[in-house]
Each structure stands twice: as C-alpha cells, then as structure tokens.
Amino acid sequence: MTIADSEKDTIRRIHERYQFRRKLASSGFSDVFRAKDTTTNTEVAIKMIRIDVTSSGAENERRTARFRREMALCRELSHANIVNVIDSGETVSGVLYIVFEYIEGPTLGTVLARQGSLSLARSIDLMAQVLEGLISAHEKGIIHRDLKPENIMIIPSGERECAKILDFGIASLIAREGEKQTKLTRTREFLGTPAFASPEQLRGDPVSIKSDLYSWGLLFLQCLTGKPPFGEASAAEIVHQQLASSPVPMPRALNDHPLGSILRWVTEKEAERRASNGSLVLKRLSDISMKGLPEKGGYFLDDAPQSISIGDDKAPKPITVSSRERRQMTVLGFSLGPPSIAHPDIAEVIDELFYDLIEKSVHLIEEMGGHISGNNDDRIVAYFGYPNASDIDARRAIKTALRLSAFIARRSAIMKEQNRIEMTHRIGVHTGMVTVRKGSDGQVRITGITPSTAGK
C-alpha cells in the first residue's frame, strides 16, 4: 500500500527518528506502517490510531482510550514469544502511536493455508512457544482475548522457528477480586474471533486466563489436523457450535492419548472445569510422549474425527400416565421479547446468543425441578408438580422465577452494554388445575386455563 499525503503529514509529526516506507495494513481504527529507525538502522512497524471524523465524539473517545490501554499493556510485555515494543507516544497533534519490532515471516494462518497441517514435532514446538508467551502475559495480569492463527508470526531462526504473539489490541487486565473489568469494546469487538473465542467471551461474560487457554487449545487442534476447529462454517453456525454443550470436536485417535487429555482439559466448554494455569499445561505437554499417535512422515493422521451434535440428543424420559387425568400444578410461563438490534449486520450471530440464552434458561428451570412442556424459541412453559407432586411446588416455582429473572437481567445488561441490544422478558406463575392426557402418538400433553394464565 502507498502512503497518502494526509498520512505523510501525520507521520512527519511523529518523530524524525523514523523513515516511513509503506503502509502494511489497516484494521479497525488503526494503520500499521513499515519504517526504518534511523538511530539503530533497523526496520520497525509503527501502529497509529486513525480517528474517524464521521464517528461520534464518544466513539472516538472510546477508541482513543482503547488505544491508550493497548499502549500501556504493550509496555508491560517483554518476552521472546511476544512481539517487542520499542517506543510509544503521542504527537503534538494528539495522534497516538506504538513502535514494534518489524518481523519478517508469515503468520501461522498463512502457513496453515499453504501447508495444511503441521508435523507433530512442529505443532508441539510452536504451540509450546505460544503458551510460554501467554504465560508471561498472564503473569503480568494481561489476557490476550483474540488468539488466532493471524495473530501468531512464525520467524525462521536457525534450525528452530520462533513463534511470536501479535496484537494485544482487545486485551484486558485480569480483574482482581472485587473489581469489574473495564469494557472498551463494542459490537463485534467483544466477540474476538468466533472460531477461536471461548464460550464465555461469546456470551459477553468476564474473560480470564482460561479464555486464552481455550483459544490456544483450538489453535493446537488446527495445527495438528490442518482444519478449522469447527469446520468451514458461517460465523453464526460457529457461534452455535461454540455455545452448544457438546464438547469441542476431537480426532478419535487422541481419545486415549495424553495429548488428547490436555486438549480436552483446555477446551472444556464450562470454564469452571477448564485448565486455569498455563505453566501446569506447559509442564504436562513437555512430559508427554508422542508414541501411540497415528502418524505418517511425522504428521498426525486424522482419519476418523469424532462428529459432534449441536442439538439435544438425550432420549426423552419415559412418562407413565393414564389417558386423561385432572390434577393441580404450579405453572411457570416465561417469554423473551424480540431484541432491538443496533447493528443488523450481526443479526445472525445475535440469533445464536439469543438461542443460548433460552437454552441456559431451560437448564436453570430443570435444575430447580421444573418439567418443560413447551419451548417455542422465545417462550417456555414449565410445570412444577409433574410427574410427582409435593407441597413445595409453588414455592419452588416462585424461587425459580426469581432466579430466572435475575439471570436474564444480568445477561440482558451485558448484551445491552456490549452489543447495544435491547431485550425484554416476562415471567408469570400460576397455580391451578390442569388436564394431563396422552395422545394417540404416545406424547403427553398438559392443557388448561392455568398454563394459559401463567403464560400471559
């Protein structure tokens, strides 16, 4: 790319120390240029903020705050497997910039696109280096949040390649106890990259060291197999798979191997069960042997990958009732109003987040003992006192309604703050008589005025 005259004026104000050669890339609200550091006679990469005159003042202030945060975080980082920061500052006209070492070499994304899978030895070596870089950042309280093949540079270095982590642009600090994470990202930014982001990040929940380890595990799988972890799917389909309870798809050959155990540990969908210490993961990785893995010419053979199901494959519980029965129950009706979306271009992705919200609500109701009878995308009807009745059914239904309302309110607040999505919900509870009948198809149906009243 060539440098426009307006950009040259800004560049001249940065410092006479740097001789700008050409623009390397543009993304988001910043530009990256290749330049020469005249004091050391070395090549550098300079990242400069780009203010959009068409954006609101508040939006530009947020972008400036985020760039300042990146400047501060990058100054804290110093590791052989993280791109080195040489300088940073602000011009007299208020243009922020960061000077990085210039790296000659392809990204991991380019390498995988050209070669497909990497050899076992190369995959382990490069992923161990990436993990060492992450550990260094985590020790300083910094989470990357957007680890992906395009953010890993591969540099030839004698007989051994060197992996370097790039772009801490949406990184965040680990929240200390009692603190809230500062949010300076909006819309797409909170997602990171759906194919490599952790489920909690996709939901807009707080991220942690575990989130980076999840992304690292998906990167490792792609190095071994040469395939994206969730296949060549749309962003919405990937988000659906990421948020489903099904485990991350894993080659069957890894099932009984220690490497498979490590990758399952770091890619647990539930963050509570996921690895939380990069140093421990690195130690276990260094201790394992690759013996027993199917390979040819040093490359992992992925002949029979396990399929995953993104639906509910649980068999329905058998229910025995007479053909028609009248009984008292407490019914909980729950519905979500249609979301108001400020960015229609990500509506399909938001649909998956909306679906996940319904699924989590169903799980909460079932955990509290509710029997789900109706679930029509945005409306749930649950029965307390079926199939077995007790004298605390109404109390459990009310307690469930309170917990459900608090959960939806928290999640809605996150979606509003990070994605500008307005969402409403309605919960009703009613106790009364219902009719339980078994149809000719064997399905049990619960009908009556009571469920209709609860659902209004």
NULUMMAR-595921 format. One line per 5 residues: their letters; for each residue x, y, z of C-alpha. Coordinates in nm, 2 decimals. Example, Ala and Ser with C-alpha at 12.3 -4.5 7.8 and 13.67 -1.06 7.14 Angstrom:
# residues 2
as) 1.23,-0.45,0.78 ~ 1.37,-0.11,0.71
//
This chain:
# residues 456
mtiad) 0.00,0.00,0.00 ~ 0.12,0.35,-0.06 ~ 0.11,0.63,0.19 ~ -0.15,0.91,0.13 ~ -0.04,1.28,0.16
sekdt) -0.26,1.33,0.47 ~ -0.09,1.03,0.63 ~ 0.25,1.17,0.55 ~ 0.17,1.49,0.73 ~ 0.08,1.30,1.04
irrih) 0.38,1.07,1.01 ~ 0.62,1.37,0.99 ~ 0.49,1.49,1.32 ~ 0.56,1.16,1.50 ~ 0.94,1.18,1.51
eryqf) 1.23,1.25,1.27 ~ 1.38,0.93,1.41 ~ 1.16,0.71,1.18 ~ 1.17,0.70,0.80 ~ 0.84,0.56,0.67
rrkla) 0.84,0.32,0.38 ~ 0.49,0.19,0.32 ~ 0.16,0.10,0.48 ~ 0.14,-0.26,0.58 ~ -0.22,-0.29,0.69
ssgfs) -0.53,-0.12,0.81 ~ -0.78,-0.26,1.06 ~ -1.05,-0.13,1.29 ~ -0.93,0.22,1.38 ~ -0.56,0.20,1.33
dvfra) -0.30,0.18,1.05 ~ 0.03,-0.01,1.05 ~ 0.34,0.12,0.86 ~ 0.68,-0.02,0.79 ~ 0.96,0.22,0.87
kdttt) 1.33,0.25,0.94 ~ 1.46,0.35,1.28 ~ 1.74,0.59,1.18 ~ 1.91,0.57,1.52 ~ 1.96,0.19,1.51
nteva) 1.93,0.13,1.13 ~ 1.67,-0.13,1.19 ~ 1.33,-0.20,1.04 ~ 1.02,-0.13,1.26 ~ 0.64,-0.14,1.24
ikmir) 0.45,0.16,1.36 ~ 0.09,0.14,1.46 ~ -0.11,0.47,1.46 ~ -0.46,0.54,1.57 ~ -0.69,0.66,1.30
idvts) -0.97,0.90,1.41 ~ -1.29,0.87,1.21 ~ -1.44,1.21,1.15 ~ -1.77,1.05,1.07 ~ -1.80,0.88,1.41
sgaen) -1.94,1.04,1.72 ~ -1.72,1.22,1.98 ~ -1.80,0.95,2.24 ~ -1.70,0.67,1.99 ~ -1.36,0.84,1.91
errta) -1.30,0.89,2.28 ~ -1.36,0.52,2.34 ~ -1.12,0.43,2.06 ~ -0.86,0.66,2.20 ~ -0.90,0.51,2.55
rfrre) -0.87,0.16,2.40 ~ -0.55,0.25,2.21 ~ -0.40,0.41,2.52 ~ -0.48,0.09,2.70 ~ -0.30,-0.11,2.43
malcr) 0.00,0.12,2.47 ~ 0.01,0.06,2.84 ~ -0.03,-0.31,2.82 ~ 0.23,-0.35,2.55 ~ 0.49,-0.16,2.76
elsha) 0.44,-0.43,3.03 ~ 0.52,-0.71,2.79 ~ 0.87,-0.84,2.73 ~ 0.92,-1.20,2.62 ~ 1.09,-1.38,2.33
nivnv) 0.75,-1.51,2.21 ~ 0.57,-1.17,2.21 ~ 0.64,-0.90,1.96 ~ 0.87,-0.64,2.12 ~ 0.76,-0.28,2.17
idsge) 1.04,-0.03,2.10 ~ 0.86,0.30,2.16 ~ 0.52,0.46,2.20 ~ 0.38,0.81,2.24 ~ 0.17,1.09,2.12
tvsgv) 0.23,1.36,1.86 ~ 0.17,1.73,1.94 ~ -0.15,1.70,1.73 ~ -0.27,1.41,1.95 ~ -0.20,1.11,1.73
lyivf) -0.12,0.80,1.93 ~ 0.14,0.55,1.81 ~ 0.32,0.24,1.91 ~ 0.65,0.12,1.75 ~ 0.71,-0.25,1.73
eyieg) 1.00,-0.46,1.61 ~ 0.94,-0.54,1.24 ~ 0.91,-0.92,1.18 ~ 0.99,-1.09,0.85 ~ 0.79,-1.40,0.82
ptlgt) 0.44,-1.54,0.76 ~ 0.16,-1.56,1.01 ~ 0.06,-1.91,1.14 ~ -0.26,-1.85,0.93 ~ -0.06,-1.82,0.61
vlarq) 0.15,-2.13,0.70 ~ -0.16,-2.34,0.76 ~ -0.33,-2.21,0.44 ~ -0.02,-2.31,0.24 ~ 0.07,-2.63,0.40
gslsl) -0.24,-2.76,0.58 ~ -0.15,-2.95,0.90 ~ 0.19,-2.91,1.06 ~ 0.41,-3.21,1.17 ~ 0.36,-3.33,1.53
arsid) 0.70,-3.21,1.63 ~ 0.65,-2.87,1.47 ~ 0.30,-2.83,1.62 ~ 0.42,-2.91,1.97 ~ 0.72,-2.68,1.94
lmaqv) 0.53,-2.38,1.81 ~ 0.23,-2.42,2.05 ~ 0.47,-2.46,2.34 ~ 0.63,-2.13,2.24 ~ 0.29,-1.96,2.21
legli) 0.19,-2.09,2.55 ~ 0.52,-1.95,2.70 ~ 0.43,-1.61,2.56 ~ 0.08,-1.63,2.71 ~ 0.21,-1.74,3.05
sahek) 0.44,-1.43,3.05 ~ 0.14,-1.21,2.97 ~ -0.08,-1.38,3.23 ~ 0.18,-1.33,3.50 ~ 0.15,-0.96,3.44
giihr) -0.22,-0.98,3.46 ~ -0.29,-0.94,3.08 ~ -0.53,-1.16,2.88 ~ -0.49,-1.15,2.50 ~ -0.86,-1.23,2.42
dlkpe) -0.80,-1.27,2.04 ~ -0.56,-1.55,1.99 ~ -0.59,-1.69,1.64 ~ -0.36,-1.80,1.35 ~ -0.34,-1.45,1.21
nimii) -0.20,-1.32,1.54 ~ 0.09,-1.56,1.55 ~ 0.41,-1.48,1.35 ~ 0.64,-1.76,1.25 ~ 1.00,-1.65,1.22
psger) 1.28,-1.86,1.08 ~ 1.56,-1.87,1.34 ~ 1.84,-2.11,1.25 ~ 1.73,-2.47,1.29 ~ 1.43,-2.37,1.51
ecaki) 1.14,-2.15,1.42 ~ 1.03,-1.88,1.66 ~ 0.66,-1.80,1.73 ~ 0.56,-1.45,1.83 ~ 0.22,-1.33,1.95
ldfgi) 0.09,-1.02,1.79 ~ -0.19,-0.77,1.85 ~ -0.30,-0.71,2.21 ~ -0.55,-0.46,2.08 ~ -0.85,-0.61,2.26
aslia) -0.65,-0.74,2.55 ~ -0.77,-0.68,2.90 ~ -0.64,-0.69,3.25 ~ -0.73,-0.97,3.48 ~ -0.99,-0.83,3.73
regek) -0.88,-0.85,4.09 ~ -1.13,-0.97,4.35 ~ -1.40,-0.70,4.39 ~ -1.31,-0.52,4.07 ~ -1.50,-0.51,3.74
qtklt) -1.33,-0.55,3.41 ~ -1.32,-0.22,3.22 ~ -1.51,-0.26,2.89 ~ -1.38,-0.06,2.60 ~ -1.51,-0.28,2.32
rtref) -1.84,-0.28,2.13 ~ -2.04,-0.49,1.89 ~ -1.80,-0.72,1.70 ~ -1.51,-0.64,1.92 ~ -1.65,-0.83,2.22
lgtpa) -1.66,-1.15,2.02 ~ -1.29,-1.16,1.93 ~ -1.28,-1.42,1.65 ~ -1.58,-1.66,1.69 ~ -1.39,-1.97,1.56
faspe) -1.13,-1.92,1.84 ~ -1.31,-1.73,2.11 ~ -1.42,-1.90,2.43 ~ -1.79,-1.96,2.50 ~ -1.79,-1.71,2.79
qlrgd) -1.64,-1.44,2.57 ~ -1.90,-1.50,2.30 ~ -2.17,-1.46,2.57 ~ -2.02,-1.14,2.69 ~ -1.93,-1.28,3.03
pvsik) -1.60,-1.19,3.20 ~ -1.29,-1.34,3.05 ~ -0.99,-1.49,3.23 ~ -0.67,-1.68,3.18 ~ -0.89,-1.98,3.10
sdlys) -1.03,-1.80,2.79 ~ -0.68,-1.77,2.64 ~ -0.61,-2.13,2.71 ~ -0.93,-2.23,2.53 ~ -0.82,-2.04,2.22
wgllf) -0.47,-2.19,2.25 ~ -0.62,-2.54,2.25 ~ -0.83,-2.47,1.94 ~ -0.51,-2.34,1.77 ~ -0.33,-2.66,1.86
lqclt) -0.60,-2.87,1.71 ~ -0.59,-2.68,1.38 ~ -0.21,-2.72,1.37 ~ -0.25,-3.10,1.41 ~ -0.54,-3.15,1.17
gkppf) -0.50,-2.86,0.92 ~ -0.87,-2.79,0.96 ~ -1.05,-2.51,1.14 ~ -1.18,-2.65,1.48 ~ -1.54,-2.60,1.38
geasa) -1.51,-2.65,1.01 ~ -1.58,-2.41,0.73 ~ -1.90,-2.27,0.86 ~ -2.06,-1.92,0.89 ~ -2.00,-1.71,1.19
aeivh) -2.35,-1.78,1.32 ~ -2.30,-2.16,1.28 ~ -1.97,-2.14,1.46 ~ -2.12,-1.95,1.75 ~ -2.39,-2.21,1.77
qqlas) -2.14,-2.49,1.80 ~ -1.93,-2.29,2.04 ~ -2.22,-2.23,2.27 ~ -2.36,-2.58,2.25 ~ -2.30,-2.82,2.54
spvpm) -2.13,-3.07,2.31 ~ -1.75,-3.09,2.35 ~ -1.51,-2.94,2.10 ~ -1.47,-3.20,1.82 ~ -1.16,-3.40,1.87
praln) -0.99,-3.66,1.65 ~ -1.07,-4.01,1.77 ~ -0.70,-4.10,1.77 ~ -0.65,-3.85,2.06 ~ -0.91,-4.02,2.28
dhplg) -0.67,-4.24,2.48 ~ -0.36,-4.03,2.44 ~ -0.22,-3.78,2.70 ~ -0.21,-3.51,2.43 ~ -0.59,-3.56,2.39
silrw) -0.63,-3.53,2.77 ~ -0.45,-3.19,2.76 ~ -0.65,-3.06,2.47 ~ -0.98,-3.17,2.62 ~ -0.88,-3.01,2.95
vteke) -0.81,-2.67,2.79 ~ -1.11,-2.68,2.56 ~ -1.38,-2.76,2.82 ~ -1.69,-2.56,2.73 ~ -1.76,-2.49,3.10
aerra) -1.49,-2.25,3.23 ~ -1.52,-2.40,3.58 ~ -1.38,-2.73,3.46 ~ -1.12,-2.58,3.23 ~ -0.74,-2.56,3.29
sngsl) -0.65,-2.23,3.46 ~ -0.27,-2.25,3.48 ~ -0.07,-2.22,3.17 ~ 0.25,-2.33,3.34 ~ 0.09,-2.65,3.45
vlkrl) -0.04,-2.72,3.10 ~ 0.31,-2.65,2.96 ~ 0.47,-2.89,3.21 ~ 0.22,-3.17,3.12 ~ 0.28,-3.10,2.75
sdism) 0.66,-3.13,2.79 ~ 0.62,-3.46,2.99 ~ 0.42,-3.65,2.73 ~ 0.55,-3.88,2.46 ~ 0.41,-3.88,2.11
kglpe) 0.43,-4.26,2.09 ~ 0.10,-4.42,2.01 ~ -0.03,-4.14,1.79 ~ -0.11,-4.24,1.43 ~ 0.13,-4.06,1.20
kggyf) 0.28,-4.07,0.86 ~ 0.61,-3.89,0.78 ~ 0.58,-3.72,1.12 ~ 0.23,-3.58,1.05 ~ -0.07,-3.67,1.26
lddap) -0.32,-3.89,1.08 ~ -0.67,-3.76,1.13 ~ -0.87,-4.04,0.96 ~ -1.17,-4.06,1.19 ~ -1.26,-3.73,1.36
qsisi) -1.55,-3.75,1.60 ~ -1.86,-3.59,1.49 ~ -2.05,-3.35,1.72 ~ -2.42,-3.29,1.77 ~ -2.53,-2.94,1.81
gddka) -2.88,-3.04,1.91 ~ -3.01,-3.22,2.22 ~ -2.95,-3.59,2.16 ~ -3.08,-3.70,2.50 ~ -3.37,-3.95,2.49
pkpit) -3.69,-3.83,2.64 ~ -3.77,-3.96,2.99 ~ -4.04,-4.22,2.99 ~ -4.36,-4.08,3.15 ~ -4.65,-4.30,3.25
vssre) -4.99,-4.15,3.29 ~ -5.35,-4.26,3.23 ~ -5.50,-4.14,2.91 ~ -5.66,-3.84,3.09 ~ -5.61,-3.70,3.43
rrqmt) -5.70,-3.38,3.62 ~ -5.46,-3.26,3.88 ~ -5.33,-2.94,4.04 ~ -5.00,-2.79,3.93 ~ -4.80,-2.47,3.95
vlgfs) -4.71,-2.34,3.61 ~ -4.43,-2.10,3.52 ~ -4.46,-1.91,3.19 ~ -4.15,-1.73,3.05 ~ -4.11,-1.53,2.73
lgpps) -3.84,-1.31,2.58 ~ -3.94,-1.01,2.38 ~ -3.79,-0.96,2.03 ~ -3.45,-0.80,2.07 ~ -3.39,-0.45,1.93
iahpd) -3.05,-0.47,1.74 ~ -2.85,-0.16,1.67 ~ -2.63,-0.35,1.42 ~ -2.84,-0.56,1.18 ~ -2.52,-0.68,1.01
iaevi) -2.45,-0.92,1.30 ~ -2.81,-1.02,1.35 ~ -2.74,-1.39,1.26 ~ -2.47,-1.41,1.53 ~ -2.71,-1.24,1.78
delfy) -2.97,-1.50,1.70 ~ -2.73,-1.77,1.83 ~ -2.67,-1.57,2.15 ~ -3.05,-1.54,2.19 ~ -3.08,-1.92,2.14
dliek) -2.81,-1.98,2.40 ~ -3.00,-1.75,2.65 ~ -3.31,-1.96,2.60 ~ -3.11,-2.29,2.65 ~ -2.95,-2.16,2.97
svhli) -3.29,-2.06,3.10 ~ -3.43,-2.41,3.03 ~ -3.13,-2.57,3.22 ~ -3.19,-2.34,3.51 ~ -3.56,-2.43,3.53
eemgg) -3.48,-2.80,3.50 ~ -3.22,-2.77,3.78 ~ -3.49,-2.63,4.00 ~ -3.72,-2.93,3.93 ~ -3.94,-2.78,3.66
hisgn) -4.08,-3.00,3.38 ~ -4.05,-2.83,3.04 ~ -4.36,-2.89,2.83 ~ -4.35,-2.60,2.59 ~ -4.04,-2.44,2.44
nddri) -4.11,-2.24,2.12 ~ -3.79,-2.05,2.06 ~ -3.88,-1.75,2.27 ~ -4.14,-1.89,2.51 ~ -4.11,-2.16,2.78
vayfg) -4.38,-2.33,2.98 ~ -4.27,-2.53,3.29 ~ -4.47,-2.74,3.53 ~ -4.39,-2.79,3.90 ~ -4.56,-3.09,4.05
ypnas) -4.53,-3.31,3.75 ~ -4.48,-3.60,3.72 ~ -4.46,-3.61,4.11 ~ -4.64,-3.36,4.32 ~ -4.52,-3.21,4.66
didar) -4.64,-2.95,4.90 ~ -4.35,-2.71,4.80 ~ -4.42,-2.70,4.42 ~ -4.55,-2.34,4.43 ~ -4.25,-2.23,4.65
raikt) -4.00,-2.39,4.41 ~ -4.18,-2.22,4.11 ~ -4.16,-1.88,4.27 ~ -3.79,-1.93,4.37 ~ -3.72,-2.04,4.01
alrls) -3.90,-1.73,3.87 ~ -3.68,-1.50,4.09 ~ -3.36,-1.67,3.99 ~ -3.46,-1.67,3.63 ~ -3.54,-1.30,3.63
afiar) -3.21,-1.22,3.80 ~ -3.02,-1.43,3.54 ~ -3.20,-1.27,3.24 ~ -3.15,-0.92,3.38 ~ -2.77,-0.98,3.42
rsaim) -2.73,-1.12,3.08 ~ -2.95,-0.85,2.92 ~ -2.74,-0.58,3.08 ~ -2.43,-0.73,2.93 ~ -2.58,-0.76,2.58
keqnr) -2.71,-0.40,2.60 ~ -2.37,-0.27,2.71 ~ -2.15,-0.46,2.47 ~ -2.38,-0.51,2.17 ~ -2.64,-0.24,2.21
iemth) -2.92,-0.49,2.22 ~ -3.24,-0.40,2.40 ~ -3.43,-0.71,2.53 ~ -3.74,-0.75,2.75 ~ -3.87,-1.06,2.93
rigvh) -4.19,-1.16,3.11 ~ -4.24,-1.43,3.38 ~ -4.57,-1.55,3.52 ~ -4.65,-1.81,3.79 ~ -5.00,-1.95,3.85
tgmvt) -5.13,-2.25,4.05 ~ -5.45,-2.43,3.94 ~ -5.60,-2.74,3.78 ~ -5.47,-2.88,3.45 ~ -5.55,-3.18,3.23
vrkgs) -5.28,-3.43,3.16 ~ -5.36,-3.65,2.86 ~ -5.18,-3.90,2.64 ~ -5.24,-3.86,2.27 ~ -5.26,-4.13,2.01
dgqvr) -4.90,-4.07,1.93 ~ -4.80,-4.15,2.29 ~ -4.70,-3.79,2.37 ~ -4.81,-3.64,2.70 ~ -4.98,-3.31,2.68
itgit) -5.08,-3.07,2.96 ~ -5.36,-2.83,2.89 ~ -5.60,-2.59,3.07 ~ -5.66,-2.24,3.18 ~ -5.37,-2.25,3.43
pstag) -5.08,-2.27,3.18 ~ -5.26,-2.01,2.96 ~ -5.28,-1.77,3.26 ~ -4.92,-1.82,3.36 ~ -4.81,-1.75,3.00
k) -4.98,-1.42,2.97
//
